[in-house]
Amino acid sequence: MTKYHPYSKPDQVEALKFALLRRVAAYCMWLHAGLIGVFWHLEVNILALVNVGSVLMWYAGIKLIDASKPSIALRVFCLEVAIHATLVCAYLGMSLGFQYYLWTVSCLMLLDYQLRLRNAVIYSVVLITLFAVLELLFGDVAYQYRYQQLIPYVHFANVLICGIPMIYTISHIRKMTVQQRDKLEELAAHDPLTQMFNRRYARELITHAKENCISTHSPLCLVMADIDHFKKINDTFGHDKGDQILKSVAETIKAHIHPADIAVRWGGEEFLIVLAPCSSGEAMQRMEKLRRAVETTSFENDILKVTMSFGVANWDPSQTFEVVIQHADAALYDSKHSGRNRVTAAPILRVSEGVS
Ligand SMILES: Nc1nc2c(ncn2[C@@H]2O[C@H](COP(=O)(O)OP(=O)(O)OP(=O)(O)O)[C@@H](O)[C@H]2O)c(=O)[nH]1
């Protein structure tokens, strides 16, 4: 069951998870190989034989992971743990703590995203139920072999060996999940070309900026800015150069705004800038400075000159966002029709004429 295109790369968290699983499986295989000798020495030959089977199952699981079948491998490991825990508890009792491995694999089952959640939960519940059943069935079985004095230490070691892989795996998955969440948030909020906020995400920020300015009785201004004759730039220098210019202009805008301001790629070569808090007079001055910075940026060894037109509107708290955008758009339209490369204020404000 894949949500992705067949050619898409495997999910990063999945890849990491199965690399970890392979490493843990290799440790387990060697651990069981060691247990063959231990049980042989204790003269519990049946368990020595069981461990030969365990080694084969862990080896088969590793091969399944290598063959890109990690989900089946995980099920083989769970089966091995269930059989091993049951037989060890039946022959040696519960005091050694081999039953705790059921907890570890029941948690790992939940991390197999290729299993439907319902099935993963069922497998996990079965494993935990087996743990409870072992307690009921073999709670009274006493360990009767050599080295009885070592029982508390074996128990102690088993608790650690069961717990540490859980902590290790879950902490890694958590780290990867947080990284992926941050990346997704970044992608959802930004325009990929300019890394400015995109239109959808900016609406939320702008609403908060307006609320903040209302509560602090601060002025708020909204600016529509558009690159002049951008079609001609694309037609003359190519679309890739056009993209580079868009990026460069976006960087210039970002360098001219304050941390609380909001810069948005509003459309193709159109930008929205919310200056909050900012009076209309200050907004005019700051946009004039930005206009000059864009105009003086050098492109293609000065063969290419890029300019921008601006429309500045003061946002009266009684106005909706749509209304103030219309005012800024109308001012931008005036800038374009007065010769471009200038900053124009929406009605009530004065016009700052730039050098055309
Ligand atoms: N390179 C590039 N071009 C884009 C992008 N988005 C929109 N455009 C182009 O931007 C141009 C906008 O052209 P117009 O709306 O006619 O505006 P203009 O040529 O800038 O003219 P004025 O705004 O009147 O000065 C179109 O040719 C679009 O194809 C983009 O992401 N990259």
The ligand as a Tripos MOL2 file, in Angstrom:
@<TRIPOS>MOLECULE
LIG
   32    34     1     0     0
SMALL
NO_CHARGES

@<TRIPOS>ATOM
      1 N1         10.0750   33.8050  -14.8460 N.pl3     1 LIG1
      2 C1          8.8740   33.8240  -14.2980 C.ar      1 LIG1
      3 N2          7.9090   34.5560  -14.8500 N.ar      1 LIG1
      4 C2          6.6990   34.5960  -14.2730 C.ar      1 LIG1
      5 C3          6.4230   33.8890  -13.1060 C.ar      1 LIG1
      6 N3          5.1390   34.1120  -12.7590 N.ar      1 LIG1
      7 C4          4.6240   34.9390  -13.6610 C.ar      1 LIG1
      8 N4          5.5650   35.2630  -14.5890 N.ar      1 LIG1
      9 C5          5.4560   36.1180  -15.7780 C.3       1 LIG1
     10 O1          5.2920   37.4440  -15.3600 O.3       1 LIG1
     11 C6          4.7500   38.1550  -16.4880 C.3       1 LIG1
     12 C7          3.7670   39.1990  -15.9890 C.3       1 LIG1
     13 O2          3.4250   39.9640  -17.0970 O.3       1 LIG1
     14 P1          2.3470   41.0950  -17.0660 P.3       1 LIG1
     15 O3          1.2420   40.7390  -16.0920 O.co2     1 LIG1
     16 O4          1.9420   41.3580  -18.4440 O.co2     1 LIG1
     17 O5          3.0720   42.3210  -16.4260 O.3       1 LIG1
     18 P2          4.3960   43.0780  -16.8150 P.3       1 LIG1
     19 O6          4.9980   42.5900  -18.0730 O.co2     1 LIG1
     20 O7          5.2760   43.0180  -15.6070 O.co2     1 LIG1
     21 O8          3.8970   44.5160  -17.0240 O.3       1 LIG1
     22 P3          3.5390   45.6010  -15.9430 P.3       1 LIG1
     23 O9          3.1520   44.8760  -14.6830 O.co2     1 LIG1
     24 O10         2.3860   46.3460  -16.5080 O.co2     1 LIG1
     25 O11         4.7410   46.4410  -15.7560 O.co2     1 LIG1
     26 C8          4.1230   37.1070  -17.3980 C.3       1 LIG1
     27 O12         4.8840   37.0180  -18.5840 O.3       1 LIG1
     28 C9          4.2440   35.8060  -16.6060 C.3       1 LIG1
     29 O13         4.4830   34.6980  -17.4480 O.3       1 LIG1
     30 C10         7.4650   33.0920  -12.5260 C.ar      1 LIG1
     31 O14         7.3220   32.4250  -11.4960 O.2       1 LIG1
     32 N5          8.6680   33.1030  -13.1500 N.ar      1 LIG1
@<TRIPOS>BOND
     1     1     2 1
     2     2     3 ar
     3     2    32 ar
     4     3     4 ar
     5     4     5 ar
     6     4     8 ar
     7     5     6 ar
     8     5    30 ar
     9     6     7 ar
    10     7     8 ar
    11     8     9 1
    12     9    10 1
    13     9    28 1
    14    10    11 1
    15    11    12 1
    16    11    26 1
    17    12    13 1
    18    13    14 1
    19    14    15 2
    20    14    16 1
    21    14    17 1
    22    17    18 1
    23    18    19 2
    24    18    20 1
    25    18    21 1
    26    21    22 1
    27    22    23 2
    28    22    24 1
    29    22    25 1
    30    26    27 1
    31    26    28 1
    32    28    29 1
    33    30    31 2
    34    30    32 ar
@<TRIPOS>SUBSTRUCTURE
     1 LIG1         1 GROUP 0 **** ****
